[in-house]
């Protein structure tokens, strides 16, 4: 099981609504908030890829 720690490093303000919704569905609430995501799930992997420019991604 591959897990990664994602941290929101850029704001969702001024971004398209679908990117804001993606951040919310990943569990990210505000700047510098971190969550662990299971990358074996293709749905979550796609969401991380969609907003990768707003995130810092670290392997655990």
BADRENNU-354859 format. One record per residue: residue number from 1; x negated, y, z of N, C-alpha, C in turn. Coordinates in Angstrom, 2 decimals. Atoms other than C-alpha are relative to their C-alpha. Layout:
(site NUM,(X,Y,Z),(X,Y,Z),(X,Y,Z));
...
//
This chain:
(site 1,(-0.85,-1.18,0.00),(0.00,0.00,0.00),(-0.90,1.24,0.00));
(site 2,(0.82,-1.20,0.13),(-1.61,3.25,-1.15),(0.75,1.19,0.58));
(site 3,(-0.62,-1.17,-0.60),(-0.85,6.26,1.01),(-0.89,1.21,-0.23));
(site 4,(0.73,-1.25,0.13),(-1.85,9.86,0.49),(0.61,1.02,0.95));
(site 5,(-0.45,-1.12,-0.83),(-1.62,12.92,2.70),(0.08,1.21,-0.91));
(site 6,(-0.17,-1.18,0.84),(-0.18,15.91,0.87),(0.27,1.20,0.89));
(site 7,(-0.14,-1.25,-0.73),(-0.39,19.46,2.16),(0.39,1.08,-0.98));
(site 8,(-0.42,-1.10,0.86),(1.45,22.40,0.65),(-0.95,1.17,0.23));
(site 9,(0.97,-1.09,-0.13),(-1.17,25.08,-0.05),(0.45,1.25,-0.75));
(site 10,(-0.54,-1.17,0.71),(0.85,27.37,-2.34),(1.50,0.09,0.22));
(site 11,(-1.40,-0.24,-0.30),(4.26,28.90,-1.88),(0.91,-0.43,-1.14));
(site 12,(-1.01,0.33,0.98),(7.40,27.81,-3.65),(0.76,1.23,-0.49));
(site 13,(-0.67,-1.23,0.40),(8.54,31.43,-3.96),(-0.38,0.34,-1.44));
(site 14,(0.24,-0.35,1.40),(8.90,32.44,-7.60),(-0.14,-1.20,-0.91));
(site 15,(0.10,1.22,0.80),(8.82,28.82,-8.78),(1.40,-0.39,-0.50));
(site 16,(-1.30,0.48,0.47),(11.61,27.15,-10.79),(0.71,-0.81,1.10));
(site 17,(-0.79,0.66,-1.05),(14.42,25.66,-8.70),(-0.31,-1.49,0.10));
(site 18,(0.29,1.43,-0.07),(13.51,22.08,-9.66),(-1.28,-0.28,0.77));
(site 19,(1.22,0.17,-0.79),(10.02,22.54,-8.17),(0.27,0.23,1.48));
(site 20,(-0.37,-0.24,-1.39),(11.50,23.98,-4.98),(0.72,-1.22,0.57));
(site 21,(-0.73,1.19,-0.43),(13.85,21.00,-4.76),(-0.93,-1.19,0.20));
(site 22,(0.96,1.09,-0.12),(10.95,18.60,-5.29),(-0.80,0.12,1.28));
(site 23,(0.73,-0.21,-1.26),(8.97,20.15,-2.42),(0.86,-0.39,1.19));
(site 24,(-0.93,0.32,-1.10),(12.02,19.83,-0.19),(0.21,-1.50,0.13));
(site 25,(-0.24,1.44,-0.04),(12.60,16.20,-1.16),(-1.23,-0.78,0.46));
(site 26,(1.21,0.63,-0.51),(8.97,15.36,-0.37),(-0.15,0.20,1.51));
(site 27,(0.06,-0.24,-1.44),(9.55,16.69,3.15),(-0.86,1.17,0.39));
(site 28,(0.84,-1.17,-0.28),(7.43,19.82,2.83),(0.90,1.20,0.26));
(site 29,(-0.89,-1.08,-0.40),(9.02,22.75,4.63),(-0.63,1.37,-0.13));
(site 30,(0.65,-1.31,0.03),(6.43,25.53,4.69),(-1.47,-0.17,-0.34));
(site 31,(1.42,0.00,0.34),(2.85,26.46,3.89),(-0.79,-0.76,1.07));
(site 32,(0.91,0.77,-0.85),(0.12,24.20,5.38),(0.70,-1.12,0.77));
(site 33,(-0.68,1.15,-0.59),(2.70,21.55,6.32),(-0.44,-1.25,-0.75));
(site 34,(0.50,1.23,0.61),(1.47,17.99,5.71),(0.95,-1.16,0.26));
(site 35,(-0.75,1.24,-0.14),(3.25,14.68,5.15),(-0.80,-1.13,-0.66));
(site 36,(0.61,1.17,0.63),(2.11,11.14,4.30),(1.02,-0.61,-0.95));
(site 37,(-0.89,0.52,1.04),(3.58,9.71,1.10),(-0.57,-1.32,-0.51));
(site 38,(0.36,1.30,0.56),(3.53,6.12,-0.16),(-0.01,0.11,-1.52));
(site 39,(0.13,-0.18,1.44),(2.23,6.26,-3.73),(0.34,-1.26,-0.80));
(site 40,(-0.42,1.20,0.72),(3.35,2.69,-4.58),(1.37,0.20,-0.64));
(site 41,(-1.33,-0.29,0.54),(6.82,4.09,-5.22),(-0.15,0.94,-1.19));
(site 42,(0.19,-0.86,1.17),(6.84,5.49,-8.79),(0.79,1.30,0.07));
(site 43,(-0.80,-1.21,-0.13),(9.56,7.99,-7.89),(-0.77,1.07,0.78));
(site 44,(0.75,-0.97,-0.80),(7.45,9.65,-5.18),(-1.29,0.41,-0.70));
(site 45,(1.21,-0.33,0.74),(4.32,9.47,-7.33),(0.30,1.05,-1.07));
(site 46,(-0.39,-0.97,1.01),(6.17,11.38,-10.07),(0.29,1.36,0.60));
(site 47,(-0.29,-1.27,-0.66),(7.37,14.03,-7.62),(-1.30,0.71,0.39));
(site 48,(1.29,-0.59,-0.37),(3.81,14.57,-6.36),(-0.69,0.57,-1.23));
(site 49,(0.63,-0.46,1.24),(2.55,14.88,-9.94),(0.65,1.27,-0.52));
(site 50,(-0.75,-1.15,0.51),(5.28,17.41,-10.79),(-0.41,1.30,0.67));
(site 51,(0.35,-1.22,-0.74),(4.19,19.88,-8.09),(-1.45,-0.05,0.51));
(site 52,(1.39,0.18,-0.43),(0.50,18.91,-7.84),(-0.75,1.33,0.07));
(site 53,(0.68,-1.30,0.00),(-0.52,22.53,-8.56),(0.30,0.79,1.27));
(site 54,(-0.35,-0.66,-1.26),(1.10,23.53,-5.23),(-0.53,-0.76,1.21));
(site 55,(0.38,0.90,-1.08),(-0.45,20.73,-3.17),(-1.49,-0.27,0.07));
(site 56,(1.33,0.58,-0.18),(-3.71,19.45,-1.74),(0.25,-1.46,0.32));
(site 57,(-0.26,1.43,-0.12),(-3.82,15.66,-2.06),(-1.25,-0.70,0.51));
(site 58,(1.11,0.72,-0.59),(-6.05,13.47,0.16),(0.40,-1.46,0.17));
(site 59,(-0.28,1.41,-0.20),(-6.27,9.68,0.16),(-0.25,-0.37,1.46));
(site 60,(0.16,0.45,-1.39),(-5.85,7.95,3.51),(-0.61,-1.39,0.00));
//
